[in-house]
Amino acid sequence: MRLLKVCAVLVAVALIATTSLAIAGETLDSVKKRGYLIAGVNGGVFGFSMPDEKGVWKGLDVDTARAIAAAVFGDATKIKYVPLTAVQRLPALQAKEIDVLCRNTTQTLTRETANGLNFAHVNYYDGQGFLVSKKLGVKSARELQGATVCVLPGTTTEMNVADYFRANGMKWKPVVIEQTAELSKAYFAGRCDVLTSDASQLAAHRATAPNPAEHVLLPEIISKEPLAPVVRHGDDQWYDIVNWTVMALIQAEEFGINSQNVDKALRDPNPEVQRFLGVIPGLGAALGLDDKWVYNIIKQVGNYSEIFERNVGVNTPLGMERGLNGLWTKGGLMYAAPFR
Amino acid sequence: MAQEVADSPEITASTKIPFWYDPTKRAIIYQVVVLGMVGFVAYYLFTNTLANLERQNIATGFGFFSKEASFEIGESPIPYSAADTYGRALLVGALNTIKVAFIGVILTVILGSFIGIARLSKNWLVAKLASLYIEVMQDIPVLLQLVFWYAVFYESFPSPRQALSPIRGVYFSNRGMVFAVLQPHQVYGYMALAFVVGCFAVWTLHRWAKKRQEKTGQIFPVFLVSIAILLVLPLVTWLLGGAPLKMNFPKLVGFNFEGGATLSPEFAALLSGLVLYTAAFVAEIVRAGIQAISRGQVEAAMSLGLRPGKVLRLVILPQALRVIIPPLTSQMLNLTKNSTLALAIGYPDFVSVANTTINQTGQAIEGVGLIMVVYLFFSLSTSALMNWYNKKVALVER
């Protein structure tokens, strides 16, 4: 297992070593020529990206990738998913093994600079939290002095939790296990007092626990984790396509256009909507896409609200409220730049 | 040969052959060409990688070594906190790997020899049990064994608040074994020094006794005297230092125990998994080594009147070791390399720490390179040590 991962990174390294630099427009051309999109995903987080019992990929990140495929090909099914670990994901993108990374990846300064990547518009605003057993009687993360904490490695989780305990002058002990399933098993068996990760992932773990009601999320959210799709530096056109695909999902929700009423919306007299859906042509061509790109996305994948509610919303096992992920008009942070 | 050819002028004149017909020179040329090609490919990959990374504005180099790591490590033989550097964090990881590999190798050799000898036992039950152990352990993948032992440790013990305490100062819980240790005192340092002095004395005694035996044939009871020296010297130091015996008892504070020393479930699971798995292979190597000695050797030694212990020590072992050492070395290397599976059960070994470093710095190439270099170093130093030992026990031809 370990060896496999090291091999995968090595292959990625070898690819970096032998391939040349991205040129603007090159990614779109190669995706079109290939006939399908290659998306890097997590593969193990329920609600974000995971195959269901029939082997069909489901999740918020998966739907984001489907939206990109719909924008490029007019067909949301033309995707190959590549499950990647936290360690593999950035080298895989840098080495062009994948076209886009939709794998709950946090936007940070280092990643946009030192790692040579660009983050598109955020598709989920997350934050790191703590899951504890109700039996401990803990009401706040500040009461966790001396606790043993199970940490999911990757992203910035380990650093955030270390910073939090340091800032509050508390002692603690980490247990870091790479495999998510093994880690949550250890937590639910009592190896740790606390499980920490992004709040959405904690909700996913609790949903799969033997007794979900016995565990509670503490109120403290100790970090900002804006999760967004990632592309390589150096291909601005491809970045624009990915970025505006996410914004199109948000804008569609704002317009009240969803997969059910999008055909009716084509006859909407509002010029903004007509431009948005390509009835008045121009926007798609500017991106190098078909003018019906937004129509295809909404028709086949849905708007942001539909994606959210179907994968992580209150009626799913995760039961997440919209919160920060609500529209800006409803007190959330989801805000699309104008389509004109 | 060459000398003769050069010395006879008539042959030299008629056989001035071009160098490409000379097999020796040709072999050298081939090797230089192949080496050059390998070197060129390596150079090309290296410079091209650097150039690509630079063009993509991806940071390179080991500058991150001196930056603050800002992540905690579960257990460490040296003081470490999140405020220390990545360099120190990686050092902690390396020491953790050395710790588990070193203790693991020693336990494996002991257990493996024991089971290997047991398999050759004349007692039917003992022999069958030993072969059963070997067959079962060899056939279960080591990762599975690690996960199994880890689950056993955290599932079968109670939470810290209900910890089992068989004797005072020792607690078993799903956080591991916590036990009382001696309060640090300067006398213990002197005791360690006394032990080192004792080791030196034993070594000198051993040489002297060997020389005397070669000269006079008299046998000196080296073993017993050595044990006495090694025990008495530190003990006397301890008594002279006022015999300090203050213990540091663990106490339950909040969630967990504080004070004392902890044997974590991760370390225990990794150690038991690796030792039990590798010991099965070592047992087979030991058995092969012993069976490689012809029956006649033992019979000859016994008819000389040597007791069974001496037969083993003076006749069987010196010959068996020659067969045992080389494959044993590769099992030691296997154990060290398999310790990277620690990642699966949360023991902070070198790979685990390096992975976190890669995650946080994003410098995967440097990180993976470092992992390879460090394990290469571990393996080469183990090999060097074992090769040296192998030379010592190898057949000395006179």
Interface residues (C-beta under 8 A of the other chain):
Chain A: M1 R2 V6 V9 L10 A12 V13 A14 I16 A17 T18 T19 S20 L21 A22 A86 V87 L90 P91 Q94 T110 R111 T113 A114 N115 G116 L136 L144 Q145 G146 A147 T148 P153 G154 T155 T156 E158 M159 V161 A162 D163 F165 R166 W172 K173 P174 V175 V176 I177 E178 Q179 E182 L183 K185 A186 A189 G190 R191 D193 R232 H233 G234
Chain B: L45 F46 N48 T49 N52 L53 R55 Q56 N57 I58 A59 S70 F71 E72 I73 G74 A82 A83 L143 V147 Y150 A151 Y154 E155 S159 N174 R175 V253 G254 F255 N256 E258 P265 E266 T340 L341 L343 A344 I345 G346 P348 V351 S352 N355 T356 I358 N359 Q360 T361 G362 Q363 A364 I365 V368 I371
